[in-house]
Amino acid sequence: MNKSRFHTKACLVFGNMLSSAKTPHDLEIIQRSLGTDLSKMGAVVSLPVCEPGEIFGPVTFPEYLFRDYVVPYFRFPYTYIIHHEPLYRPMLAIDYTVTFDTNFATYVKAIVRNGSLEGQQEEVKHAMDEILYNNVNFDLFFYFVENIKVAYPIVLRTRNREFKSGLTFWKLLDKDFRWNIVCLKLFRNVDNRHYQETRMLKFNIGFREAVRESIDFTYKFYASAEGKELIGEILLPLQRLILVELLAILRIEFSSKKGPREKLKQFLDFVQDKGWVYLERETILAHRYFKSRLAVPMLEKINRGGEQRGLLKKIDNLAWDMTAVRFMEMMFTRQEKGDYMIPFLFSFDNNLRDLVRSFPAKAVIIDRMSNGVLTVPELNTREYFEKEGCGDIIASFFSEEKMSERFSRGRVEAREQLSHIRKEYKALRMVLES
């Protein structure tokens, strides 16, 4: 695998140009400026305008994806494709893929076992009907990331021995979780033509084959060497980082009577002093929360006083949701058909939908050489904080001196992460119970 090129000057300039682009004409200028340094590099860009052209005609989302319970990864409904080697729109095949949360899997299990949509709530029934009738492709990645908290502890408990087979690992999993996965596999293999004609479910694979595929996929994702590396080296450290920063955000909010500007500085001082990684999405979320708790609905149930039972689990689950949302971008390298994928999140959870919508992407850069993906956010962070009167705080945090200090520290190891989580949680509990 080739190394990432996202840190190179050419790619940084490319990203800045995409961030500033407002019209298809801007994209044409960007296309002409791509040098050999960006060979095999492409981008999916969303714009608020629909202006068909020879090369940059927009790809528009299908009508059935304009629903309250479907959240697009991109900010705008018109998407344009840039590629180092020019691609013409008639040649492009777009893969519209839906990913989903755990609640969706629960509905799917009931539908598959019933063999039809009868008995479901009208909203659920209508949503599932559109997915099946239009033969929408859907990806299991978000669901499997969201459930690392369920499956990965089993891997950790048995880390000193290898599983003899995928079946050995499968049998250790929760029965309901196994049923969900098998039903999802069957749901992905519904006979589309039969459903369009009868509105009844008929599967292109048998139950035993669905079980075999479920066992193989689940083992590969959670327990194989490749899966353990992805989770242990990337997903789990990121989730713990988000968790400790969420705990710090809550502690600062409930322990300080200062305004949002001062609380933001406290939070960034925490990141600086402890050597944590700066997370753009979570920092903006922190500032919005410091301005008004109502601005971040996912945190509104956490308050001072009262019964705090299950508090850490509740915040841990939020951190997993935020981790899964962040890794939606990995789906861009996982398309099963077509030249480019455009992902959507399907969920009946209002808070989860608000979380995704709160930080939409304007563009995604895809490096075909390294198979890497870089999201260009629709919101310009520096402009946002300058507008909020916090530009000097952000400038100080990104000063050469402070950046050098942060980068000089080594990676925070797992045990140290867990120790910080325990300390922050204890401090938060003391504040909430005082």
N, C-alpha and C positions, 0 to 999 in steps of 0.2 A: 504494500500500500504506500502510495506517495504521501509526502508530508503536506500538511495544510499550507495553503498560500494566503490565508485570510489576513495574516499579519504583514504582508508585503505592501510596499508603498502603492503599487499599481492597484491592488485590491481595495486598499483603504480609499483611494481616490474614486474607484468604481462605486463603492458603497456610498460615499458622500454625494456623488452625482445622482445616484438613484434616489437618495433621501430628498434631494432638491427638485427632482423632476416633477413637473406639473401637467405636462401635455405629451401626447405621442411624438410631437416634434422634438421635444427634449430627449426622448428615447432614441430618436434617429441620430441626434448629435452624439449621444453616448455610444451608440452602436458603431458609428464611424471612428470613434476615438479609441476603441479597444485595440491594444497592441498585442504583440506575440506573447507577452508575459501572462496574458489571460487566456491563452489557448485552452480549449475544452471547458471554459467557464461560461455559465449562463445565469439568467435571473428570471424570476417571475415577479412582475411589478403590477401593483394595483393602483388605478387612477380613478378619480371621480368623473371622468369624461369618457364618452364613447365616440371615438372618431376613427371610423374604418379607413385603412390605408393599404397599400400594396404589401407592406411587410408587417406593419404594426396594427393590423386590425385586431380589435379586442376579442378576447374570449369571455363570453358572458356566462354567468352561472345559470344552470337549468332552473326553471320556475319552481320546481318542487323543492328546491333547497332554500327558498325564501320563506322560512317558517320561524316562529318564535323559538321553537325548541332546537333549531339548527343554527350553530354559530360558525361563521366562516373564519378561517385563520387570518384572512386579509381584511383590511379596513374598507376597501371599496369593491363594488361588484364587477368592475371591468378590469380584466387582467391582460397584460401584454407580456410577450415572451422576448427576451433578449438572449442572443447566443453569439459567441465569438465567431462561429461560422454561421452566417445568416440563414435563418430558417423561414420558410414561407408558410403562412397560416394554413393553406389548404393541405399541407403535408403533415400538420401537427395532429396528434391524437392526445386528448386530455383525459386523464383519469381523475374523475371526481370521486373521492373516497371519504366515507364517513367513519369517524372513530367515536367511541362512546364510553360511558362510565358504568359503574357496577349496577346502578338501578336499571339501566337498559338491559343488562344481561339477565336480571331477574324477570323482566317482562318477557324476554325472548324464551326463557325456559318454560314459562307458563304457556306461551303460544305454541311452541314446538310440541310439548307434551299433549296439548289439546288438539293439535293438527289444524287449527284455524285461529282467526282473530276474535272469534265470538267470546263474549264474557269479559272483554277488556274495556277499560274506560274509553270514552269516545276519542279523547285526545291521543291516547296511546294507539288505539285502533287505526285512526286516520294516519298517524305517523308511520306505523309499521306497514300499512297498506301502500303508502307512497314508496317506501324503500323496496318492497317486494315487487310492486307493479313496474317500477322503473328500473329494476335490476341494478340498484345502486351497490357499488363495491364498498365493503367496509372492512376496516383494519382492527385487529385485536390489540395493537400495541398499547394504547392508552389504558385499556382495561387491565392488561398484564402488568403495566407499571404501577397502576393504582393498587394492585393486589400483591406487590412485593412484600408489603407488611404482613400478608397472610402466609405466603409460601416461603419466603427467604429464611425466616427463623428456623425452618426445618433443615434447610441447607446448612445453616450455621451450627445447629446442634449435631450434625453428622459430618462436620468438615474433616474429621480425621479419617474418614473412610469414603471410598468411592461407591456410588450406587452401582449394583451389578447390572441393572437395566433401568430403562425409563419406567417400567411397570413398578419396580421397587419404590421409586420416588413417588409415583402416582398414588400408590396405596397409602402413603403417609399424609396425603392432602385431605382437607375437609371434604366430606361427601357432597355437600351443597356446592362447593367450589368446583368439584369435578363435574357435577351435573351441569352447572352453568357453562363450562367449557365445551362439553360434548354438544349441548344444545346450540351453542354459538356456531360450532362447526357444521351442524346440520342446517342451521339457518342460512349460513353462507352458501349452502348447496341446494337451495330451493329451486325446483324446476320453474323457471320464470314463465315460460309459455303456458304451462299447465295452470299456474296461478292466475295469469291474465284471463284465462278462459273460464276458470271455475271459482276463483278466490279461495281455493283450498290449497293446503301445503302438500307437496309431493317432493321427495328429496332425491337428488341425483346420486347420493351415496347411501349405503346402508348404515344401520346403527353401529355395527362392529367396526366398520371402516372409520366412522366418525370417532369412535373410542380410540382406535389405533393412532389416528392423526392427532387427537387431543393429547395422548400420552407422549408422543414424539415431540410435538410443539412445546408442551409444557416443560418437559425435561430440558429441551434445548434452551429455552428462555431462562429458566431458573437454576438448573443444576449442572449443565454442561460446563466445560472449561470456558468456553466463549461466553456463556450466559453469566457465570460467576464473575468473570472479569468485567463485563458491562455493568453489572449491579454493584460489585464490590469496589470497583475503581472509579465509576462515574455516577451512577444513579443514587446509590446510598450516601456517598459523601455529599452530593448536592442536596439531597433531601435533609440531611442533618444540618447542613449549612443554612438552608431556608428555615428549618425548625428553630435553631438557636437565634437567628435574626428575628423571627416572629416573636419569640419569647422576649427578646430585648425590646422590640417595638412596644409590646404590651406593657412591659415593666416601666418603660419611660413614660408612656401615656398615663398610667395610673399613679405614678409616683411623683410626677412633676406638675406644677400649676403654671408653668411657663407656656408661651405661645408656640405655634408650629415651627417657627424659624429656629428657636432655641432648642426645641425637641429634636429637630432634624440634625442640628449640630451635635447634640448628645449622641444620637444614633450613629452618626458618621465617626465620632470620636471612639465609640465602642468598636466599630469595624476596624478603625485604624489601630487602636491600642491592643486589640486581641489578635490582630493579624488575619482577620477574616477577609474573604473575597467580596469585593463590591458587586452587588447584584442590582442592575438598573431597574428592573421591574419592581423588585421588593422595596427599593429606596423611594420610588415614586408612590407606591402603595403606602409606605410609612408616612410620607408627608401628607397625603390625602387624609389618612386616618388621624394624624395630629391636628389637621384643620377641622375635621368633623368625623366623629365615629360613625355617623350614618352614611358617610361616603364609601365605607367598606363594609357592606352587609355581611360578608362572611365572618366578620369578627364581632358582630353586634351582640351575640349571646354571651360574650365574655365580659363580666362586670364585677365590680367590687361587692363584697359581702355575699351572703347566701351560701348555698351548698356548692362546693367546688369539686365534687366527686367526678372523676373521669376527665378532669381538665387537661392533663397532659395528652391523653389519648385523643381528645377533641382537637387540640392544636397540632398534634402529630398527623392526624388525618388531613387537616388543612394543608400542612406542608407537603404531604404526598400528592394532593390535588394540584398544588402549585408546581410540583416537580413534573407531574404527568403533562400538564399544560405546556411547560417549557420544552418538553421533549416531543411535542407535536411536530416540531420542525424536522425531527429525524424521519418522519414519514415521507418527506420529499425524496429520500433516497431508497424508498421501499416500494415504489409503485410496481404493481404486478402486470399492468398493461399500459400502453400509451407512452408518449414521450415525456410528459410532465404530469405530476400529480398536483391537485389542488385539494387540500384537506378541509374537512368540516367536523365540528364536534356536535354530536347528537346527545342532548341531555334534557331531562325534565327538572333538573336541579337549578333553581333560579340563581342561587349564589355562585354555583360553578360557572353558569353562563355569564354572569356579571364579571367574574374573574377573568375569563377569556376576552370578553369585550373591552375590559378596562385597559388593555395594552395590545391593541391590534398591530399587525405587521403591515408595512407598506410594500415591502419587497423581500424576497428570499434569494440569496446568491447561492448557486449550486456549482460546486467544483467537481467535475466528472473525473478528474485525475486522482483526487484524494477521497472522493465520495463524501466530502464534507458539505455542511450547510451552514449558512450565516444569515440570520434574520436582520433586516433593516426595519426598525420600528417606525410606525407612523408618527409617533410623538418624538419631537426633538428634545432630548432631556435638558440640555443646556438652556435652550430657549424657555422651556417650562419653568426651570428654577429661577432664571433671571426675571421672568414675568412675576414670579411669586416672591421676589425680593430676597432670594437665597443664592444669587449668582456668586457672591463672594465666598460663601461657605463651600460651594461645589468647586470653585476655582482653587481654594486653599487645599481641599481634599485631593485634587488632582495636580497639585504643585509637584515639581520635580523632586523636591526633598521628601515629601510624604510618600510619593509613589516609589521612590528608591528605597525608603524604609520598609514599605509593605513587601516589595518584591524581594528584598534581601532575606526575608524570613522563609524558612522551609515550609513544606506542606504540613498542615495540621493532620496528625495521624488519628485513626479511628478512636483510640482510647481517650485522646485529648478532646476530641469532639464530644464524646459521651460525657466526659467530666464537665465540660462547659455547659452542656445541655442540662445536666443535673443542677449545677449552680444557678443557672438562669431561671430554671423552673422553681427552685426553692425561693429565690428572690422574688419572683412574681407571686408565688403563693402568699408570701409574707405581706406583700403590698395589698393584694386583693382581700386578705383576711383581716387587715388592720382597721 
